[in-house]
Amino acid sequence: MDGRFAAGRPVHRGTAGAGLFAVTSRSLACALAFAGFALAQQPGGNPPAADPPAARPPAVDPPVAGAVQAPAAAVSYGKVLVDGAKLRCWPSAVAAPPVFEDTLAKDQVVVVGRSESGFRAVVLPLGPVGYVNKKFAVADDAGHVVTKGTKVAFRYRPKSTEAPVALLADGTALAVAGEVEDWWRARVAAVEAWLPEAELQVLESPDAAAVAAAAELHGRLAAEVQARLDAIAAQRQREARNRADEAAVKVVEDAFAAELRKPTTEQQYQPLEQALDRLDGSFAADSSGKAQIAVLRQRIQAQKWIVEASAVRDSKPVPSAAPTTPPQPKDELERFTSIGWLRYESRLAGVGTYYLEKGGVRQHLVSCSSGRYDLALFIGREIGVNGPRRRPATESLSILDVERLEVLGGMRR
């Protein structure tokens, strides 16, 4: 019995040993590949040992996206059966699988690809949303971004301590939808996403409505990317317009500098102000040239004031047409506002006037609004008076309102 079994199984023992060796070798190779994969394209250097990958991807090298693909087969469509379906990074059944940011609503029609391990590939029009570090990409002036370097890591979230979803070839175009700190938030068409077969219904004969729904998803995703490019193009147009507006204002500013070099009597600023008015009306409301116009207007106005002040300074004084008051002799007593002989002059129509006379010259008209003194009692006497003076527009002499009166001399005719 032992001989029969022994004679009949040498080959089986050899085969089993070889199979065990083959399985062990593949397991070791997978482990080494995953360890090297997790370190691919780490912007911050080697990841810390305490931060393992979120979920174990298949133990094979990730696909190198951007390479030339074989011609695609006929397009297949599928309908999502659950609401808020999350696209997985790999066809892997784990408790907490890595997922892309994209979620699909129930009854959304998508293009589907191959089936693997109970999962179905979902082919998004521009690929799923992922992240590429800005160190390994370059953007042109129009906002288009391509990868820079070989095997650039494409990650499902902006974190460099986890295994990348795919490795992108040098020069791979990124459909950028935004930025997160040092990362481009982008889509790559060659990157696959996955859903469990149970969450999808493959449509054997899709109708026109299903095809249109898939096209609508493509338009919506493309619009997000195009919106960023449009914003960049609009910003470039604004910058170009601002440069042109500022150059136009600079022409007027140079003309203003030329006027400053002229003598003040030859400076002319009205043409410059008219030119600024025309530019101000032609500029857009948000043009940076408007701020420059406002500053230049202030400079021109300040210079106009200087020109006017210089003209006044250099002009000859114009003789005044107003009557001049004879100089009043100095009051030697210096305790009176004025001294002199009180006189009275009658008028044909109206009340007569009192005035002080000194040296044959009329000094002031005199009144006493308080009624303290009856000026008629002091006519012909030399008096000293104190009180305020005012100058009515209708009189050639000022009126002195007597508050205090002192007789200095006797009667004089």
NURO-300572 format. One line per 3 residues: number of its first residue (from 1); their letters; for each residue x, y, z of C-alpha. Coordinates in Angstrom, 3 decimals. Layout:
NUM> A> X/Y/Z | ...
//
This chain:
1> MDG> 0.000/0.000/0.000 | 2.718/2.447/0.949 | 4.649/1.400/-2.080
4> RFA> 1.751/2.040/-4.398 | 1.128/5.478/-3.022 | 4.786/6.239/-2.962
7> AGR> 5.256/5.019/-6.465 | 2.272/6.848/-7.770 | 2.892/10.356/-6.250
10> PVH> 6.425/11.561/-6.850 | 5.225/13.881/-9.566 | 2.432/15.229/-7.349
13> RGT> 4.843/16.070/-4.590 | 7.120/17.855/-7.001 | 4.238/19.771/-8.548
16> AGA> 2.847/20.818/-5.192 | 6.244/22.058/-4.088 | 6.710/24.007/-7.249
19> GLF> 3.224/25.513/-6.885 | 3.851/26.526/-3.301 | 7.119/28.160/-4.320
22> AVT> 5.388/30.013/-7.122 | 2.645/31.314/-4.812 | 5.198/32.429/-2.219
25> SRS> 7.267/34.216/-4.853 | 4.249/36.073/-6.207 | 3.187/37.146/-2.692
28> LAC> 6.656/38.473/-1.954 | 6.759/40.315/-5.289 | 3.330/41.876/-4.634
31> ALA> 4.397/43.072/-1.192 | 7.572/44.626/-2.557 | 5.654/46.275/-5.426
34> FAG> 3.120/47.820/-3.065 | 5.861/49.107/-0.738 | 7.647/50.792/-3.623
37> FAL> 4.315/52.017/-5.039 | 3.355/53.828/-1.861 | 6.572/55.832/-2.021
40> AQQ> 6.159/56.876/-5.675 | 6.271/60.635/-6.282 | 6.184/61.716/-2.598
43> PGG> 6.609/65.536/-2.606 | 7.520/65.553/1.076 | 10.030/62.675/0.979
46> NPP> 9.515/59.286/2.620 | 6.123/58.925/4.361 | 6.143/58.342/8.121
49> AAD> 5.834/54.726/9.193 | 2.912/55.621/11.488 | 0.713/56.682/8.520
52> PPA> -0.116/53.487/6.529 | -2.204/53.586/3.330 | -5.942/53.976/3.845
55> ARP> -6.698/50.736/2.034 | -4.608/48.119/0.308 | -4.783/48.390/-3.481
58> PAV> -4.243/45.400/-5.730 | -0.682/44.078/-5.452 | 0.242/45.151/-8.969
61> DPP> 1.803/48.298/-10.418 | -0.857/50.985/-11.033 | -1.546/51.808/-14.655
64> VAG> 0.578/54.431/-16.361 | -2.035/56.839/-17.725 | -1.334/58.955/-20.753
67> AVQ> 0.132/56.110/-22.771 | -1.296/55.163/-26.168 | -4.356/52.970/-25.686
70> APA> -5.726/50.319/-27.988 | -8.877/51.207/-29.941 | -11.915/51.158/-27.649
73> AAV> -14.659/48.600/-28.048 | -18.306/49.460/-28.548 | -19.655/51.809/-25.892
76> SYG> -21.694/50.195/-23.117 | -24.027/52.043/-20.786 | -25.167/51.374/-17.252
79> KVL> -27.709/52.880/-14.860 | -26.855/53.601/-11.222 | -29.228/51.774/-8.866
82> VDG> -28.399/53.558/-5.565 | -28.370/57.198/-4.569 | -25.039/58.812/-3.757
85> AKL> -22.981/56.003/-5.261 | -19.282/56.532/-4.452 | -16.736/55.651/-7.091
88> RCW> -13.976/53.413/-5.793 | -10.342/53.758/-6.737 | -9.799/50.017/-7.246
91> PSA> -12.003/46.926/-7.690 | -11.314/45.909/-4.111 | -13.835/44.633/-1.551
94> VAA> -12.553/46.138/1.712 | -14.403/47.559/4.683 | -13.397/51.200/4.025
97> PPV> -12.342/51.410/0.380 | -10.591/54.513/-0.976 | -13.124/56.488/-3.015
100> FED> -12.975/59.460/-5.356 | -14.841/62.685/-4.608 | -17.322/62.029/-7.409
103> TLA> -20.718/60.640/-6.406 | -23.445/59.515/-8.798 | -27.151/60.002/-8.275
106> KDQ> -29.650/57.223/-8.639 | -30.725/56.511/-12.264 | -27.688/58.381/-13.608
109> VVV> -26.603/56.790/-16.892 | -22.857/56.347/-17.329 | -20.515/54.638/-19.733
112> VGR> -19.269/51.343/-18.267 | -16.234/49.238/-19.064 | -14.840/45.888/-18.066
115> SES> -15.902/43.787/-15.103 | -13.431/42.576/-12.488 | -13.845/40.821/-9.119
118> GFR> -17.515/41.783/-8.819 | -16.902/45.424/-9.795 | -17.645/47.306/-12.998
121> AVV> -15.423/50.071/-14.392 | -17.195/53.434/-14.740 | -15.779/55.532/-17.563
124> LPL> -16.359/59.182/-16.672 | -16.028/61.579/-19.640 | -12.965/63.345/-18.243
127> GPV> -12.066/60.800/-15.597 | -12.654/60.947/-11.835 | -11.536/63.866/-9.676
130> GYV> -8.076/63.400/-8.231 | -5.060/65.395/-7.146 | -1.610/66.010/-8.618
133> NKK> 1.047/67.891/-6.690 | 2.022/71.177/-8.340 | 5.695/70.198/-8.107
136> FAV> 5.061/67.632/-10.820 | 2.956/69.719/-13.225 | 3.347/72.889/-15.240
139> ADD> 0.671/75.391/-16.335 | 0.771/77.737/-19.326 | -0.593/81.281/-19.489
142> AGH> -3.982/80.054/-20.715 | -4.396/77.769/-17.676 | -3.740/74.401/-19.368
145> VVT> -1.805/72.030/-17.112 | 0.316/68.998/-18.026 | 2.382/66.671/-15.888
148> KGT> 6.139/67.137/-15.562 | 8.275/64.075/-14.981 | 7.879/60.340/-15.352
151> KVA> 5.361/58.356/-13.306 | 3.648/61.360/-11.734 | 1.358/60.278/-8.902
154> FRY> -2.408/60.776/-9.347 | -4.088/60.582/-5.915 | -7.701/60.396/-4.828
157> RPK> -7.163/63.062/-2.169 | -4.423/65.680/-1.534 | -2.304/63.517/0.729
160> STE> 1.160/62.283/-0.183 | 1.435/59.527/2.438 | -0.962/57.195/0.642
163> APV> -0.558/55.020/-2.413 | -1.384/56.823/-5.691 | -4.304/55.621/-7.764
166> ALL> -2.341/55.822/-11.015 | 0.999/56.952/-12.395 | 0.811/59.518/-15.179
169> ADG> 3.224/59.766/-18.061 | 5.203/62.925/-18.717 | 3.102/65.550/-20.521
172> TAL> -0.269/64.055/-19.588 | -2.988/66.711/-19.886 | -4.904/67.455/-16.689
175> AVA> -8.485/68.707/-16.869 | -8.067/71.050/-13.891 | -11.210/72.025/-12.006
178> GEV> -9.559/73.902/-9.148 | -6.717/74.127/-6.643 | -6.230/72.979/-3.042
181> EDW> -3.093/74.548/-1.548 | -0.150/72.848/-3.354 | -2.341/70.479/-5.371
184> WRA> -4.160/70.602/-8.677 | -7.698/69.237/-8.397 | -7.989/67.602/-11.797
187> RVA> -9.483/64.840/-13.938 | -7.587/62.423/-16.171 | -9.618/60.492/-18.749
190> AVE> -7.387/57.379/-18.636 | -7.955/56.817/-14.889 | -10.593/54.199/-14.082
193> AWL> -13.232/54.313/-11.358 | -15.280/51.386/-10.076 | -18.704/50.536/-8.700
196> PEA> -19.929/47.215/-7.317 | -21.892/45.228/-9.889 | -24.851/45.298/-7.478
199> ELQ> -25.043/49.094/-7.747 | -25.199/49.124/-11.547 | -27.575/47.834/-14.170
202> VLE> -25.914/47.311/-17.527 | -28.230/48.436/-20.297 | -28.311/45.913/-23.103
205> SPD> -30.126/48.213/-25.518 | -29.820/51.836/-24.328 | -32.391/54.187/-25.768
208> AAA> -31.842/57.779/-26.908 | -32.752/59.156/-23.459 | -30.036/57.060/-21.815
211> VAA> -27.431/58.217/-24.318 | -28.532/61.837/-23.785 | -28.243/61.457/-19.990
214> AAE> -24.677/60.203/-20.343 | -23.899/63.131/-22.655 | -25.405/65.569/-20.114
217> LHG> -22.993/64.256/-17.466 | -20.121/64.832/-19.881 | -21.257/68.423/-20.486
220> RLA> -21.615/69.113/-16.776 | -18.126/67.865/-15.933 | -16.596/69.643/-18.923
223> AEV> -18.345/72.911/-17.937 | -16.626/72.861/-14.519 | -13.226/72.610/-16.180
226> QAR> -14.090/75.159/-18.861 | -15.327/77.642/-16.239 | -11.815/77.822/-14.782
229> LDA> -10.258/78.345/-18.214 | -12.832/81.042/-19.006 | -12.068/82.808/-15.711
232> IAA> -8.340/82.760/-16.498 | -8.978/84.078/-20.024 | -11.217/86.844/-18.648
235> QRQ> -8.541/87.794/-16.109 | -5.925/87.974/-18.853 | -8.237/90.205/-20.892
238> REA> -8.756/92.500/-17.889 | -5.012/92.710/-17.316 | -4.387/93.521/-20.987
241> RNR> -7.145/96.148/-20.943 | -5.757/97.679/-17.745 | -2.296/97.897/-19.275
244> ADE> -3.733/99.684/-22.316 | -5.777/102.055/-20.116 | -2.803/102.861/-17.914
247> AAV> -0.682/103.533/-21.005 | -3.311/106.022/-22.250 | -3.299/107.845/-18.905
250> KVV> 0.506/107.858/-18.988 | 0.376/109.876/-22.216 | -1.639/112.599/-20.461
253> EDA> 0.658/112.398/-17.439 | 3.686/112.985/-19.673 | 1.928/116.008/-21.202
256> FAA> 1.285/117.302/-17.675 | 4.993/116.938/-16.851 | 5.810/118.939/-19.992
259> ELR> 3.480/121.749/-18.862 | 5.205/121.869/-15.473 | 8.479/122.664/-17.187
262> KPT> 6.979/125.802/-18.751 | 6.736/129.184/-16.989 | 3.556/129.476/-14.969
265> TEQ> 2.264/132.199/-17.278 | 2.378/129.745/-20.228 | 0.932/126.626/-18.570
268> QYQ> -2.404/125.414/-19.984 | -4.318/122.606/-18.256 | -7.775/122.727/-19.816
271> PLE> -6.751/120.469/-22.763 | -5.362/117.905/-20.301 | -8.572/117.911/-18.277
274> QAL> -10.616/117.420/-21.439 | -8.413/114.469/-22.434 | -8.925/112.890/-19.004
277> DRL> -12.697/113.336/-19.341 | -12.657/111.443/-22.650 | -10.546/108.622/-21.223
280> DGS> -12.690/108.357/-18.091 | -15.808/107.943/-20.213 | -14.231/105.223/-22.361
283> FAA> -12.801/103.078/-19.526 | -14.693/100.173/-17.947 | -15.995/100.642/-14.414
286> DSS> -13.375/98.283/-12.931 | -10.456/99.636/-14.953 | -7.323/100.411/-12.968
289> GKA> -6.904/103.446/-15.230 | -9.763/105.222/-13.421 | -7.739/105.364/-10.193
292> QIA> -4.802/106.845/-12.085 | -7.113/109.442/-13.649 | -8.347/110.507/-10.204
295> VLR> -4.784/110.952/-8.939 | -3.755/112.932/-12.029 | -6.812/115.192/-11.699
298> QRI> -5.763/116.114/-8.167 | -2.244/116.943/-9.321 | -3.559/119.135/-12.136
301> QAQ> -5.967/120.970/-9.810 | -3.194/121.643/-7.298 | -0.991/123.048/-10.050
304> KWI> -3.816/125.257/-11.300 | -4.083/126.777/-7.841 | -0.346/127.477/-7.888
307> VEA> -0.652/129.157/-11.300 | -3.529/131.342/-10.084 | -1.678/132.309/-6.912
310> SAV> 1.417/133.172/-8.922 | -0.651/135.378/-11.225 | -2.119/137.255/-8.273
313> RDS> 1.312/137.668/-6.716 | 2.824/139.076/-9.887 | -0.083/141.371/-10.806
316> KPV> 0.004/145.112/-10.012 | -2.386/146.281/-7.283 | -5.534/147.997/-8.566
319> PSA> -6.277/151.380/-6.923 | -9.302/151.208/-4.672 | -12.341/153.269/-5.689
322> APT> -13.511/153.610/-2.080 | -13.039/157.058/-0.441 | -10.122/157.307/1.883
325> TPP> -10.403/158.626/5.423 | -7.994/161.406/6.316 | -5.501/160.383/8.934
328> QPK> -6.623/161.253/12.430 | -4.263/163.371/14.496 | -2.777/161.550/17.381
331> DEL> -4.621/162.048/20.667 | -1.918/163.166/23.019 | -4.051/162.350/25.972
334> ERF> -4.368/158.732/24.708 | -7.328/158.083/26.940 | -10.019/158.863/24.346
337> TSI> -11.059/157.110/21.236 | -11.065/160.526/19.586 | -10.997/164.209/20.461
340> GWL> -12.199/167.261/18.573 | -14.751/170.067/18.313 | -18.354/168.863/18.231
343> RYE> -20.249/170.340/15.305 | -23.799/169.989/14.047 | -24.891/170.037/10.438
346> SRL> -28.567/170.374/9.607 | -30.153/168.802/6.584 | -33.062/169.929/4.498
349> AGV> -34.733/166.542/4.556 | -34.276/164.554/7.707 | -32.385/164.812/10.960
352> GTY> -29.085/166.654/11.040 | -25.788/165.012/11.962 | -23.185/165.585/14.675
355> YLE> -19.501/165.241/13.843 | -16.096/165.854/15.376 | -13.773/168.327/13.736
358> KGG> -10.075/168.737/14.413 | -7.677/171.010/12.568 | -10.469/171.939/10.166
361> VRQ> -10.917/168.281/9.123 | -13.932/166.159/9.920 | -12.876/163.083/11.888
364> HLV> -16.041/161.131/12.737 | -19.793/161.329/12.690 | -21.014/161.200/16.290
367> SCS> -24.072/159.571/17.840 | -25.157/158.449/21.291 | -27.437/155.444/20.972
370> SGR> -27.608/154.969/24.756 | -29.116/158.479/25.297 | -26.699/159.134/28.122
373> YDL> -25.545/162.440/26.613 | -27.545/165.143/24.886 | -25.068/166.016/22.173
376> ALF> -26.829/169.322/21.510 | -25.454/170.651/24.835 | -21.860/170.187/23.652
379> IGR> -22.023/171.810/20.231 | -19.052/174.122/19.726 | -17.032/172.588/22.597
382> EIG> -13.822/170.595/22.397 | -14.584/167.169/23.753 | -12.907/163.798/24.200
385> VNG> -15.100/160.743/23.584 | -14.870/156.972/23.979 | -16.975/154.384/22.193
388> PRR> -17.113/151.856/19.340 | -16.825/152.885/15.723 | -18.592/151.494/12.688
391> RPA> -18.462/152.316/9.012 | -21.842/152.277/7.224 | -21.656/151.644/3.506
394> TES> -23.676/154.821/2.845 | -21.309/157.138/4.742 | -17.840/158.300/3.861
397> LSI> -16.906/158.733/7.552 | -17.138/156.251/10.363 | -19.745/156.785/13.083
400> LDV> -18.485/156.954/16.674 | -21.144/155.905/19.185 | -20.423/157.902/22.398
403> ERL> -20.309/155.900/25.606 | -18.197/158.405/27.570 | -17.756/162.165/26.920
406> EVL> -15.461/164.720/28.522 | -15.362/168.494/27.805 | -11.793/169.652/27.100
409> GGM> -12.303/173.246/26.001 | -14.776/176.102/25.894 | -17.010/177.291/23.165
412> RR> -15.557/177.879/19.735 | -17.241/179.020/16.637
//
